[in-house]
Amino acid sequence: MNLMNLLFILVSSLIS
């Protein structure tokens, strides 16, 4: 997993 991937998932979770 990449740092970007983790950040993207985190942001997606917050938006959801």
Backbone torsions as a table, in degrees:
resi	resn	phi	psi	omega
1	MET	NA	143.5	180.0
2	ASN	-98.0	159.5	178.3
3	LEU	-61.3	-39.0	179.4
4	MET	-61.7	-42.7	-180.0
5	ASN	-59.4	-45.1	-179.6
6	LEU	-61.7	-44.9	179.5
7	LEU	-62.0	-42.7	-179.6
8	PHE	-61.8	-44.2	179.4
9	ILE	-63.4	-42.9	-179.9
10	LEU	-61.3	-47.4	179.5
11	VAL	-62.4	-42.6	179.9
12	SER	-60.5	-42.3	-180.0
13	SER	-62.8	-41.8	-179.3
14	LEU	-65.9	-40.8	-178.9
15	ILE	-66.5	-40.5	-178.1
16	SER	-58.5	NA	NA
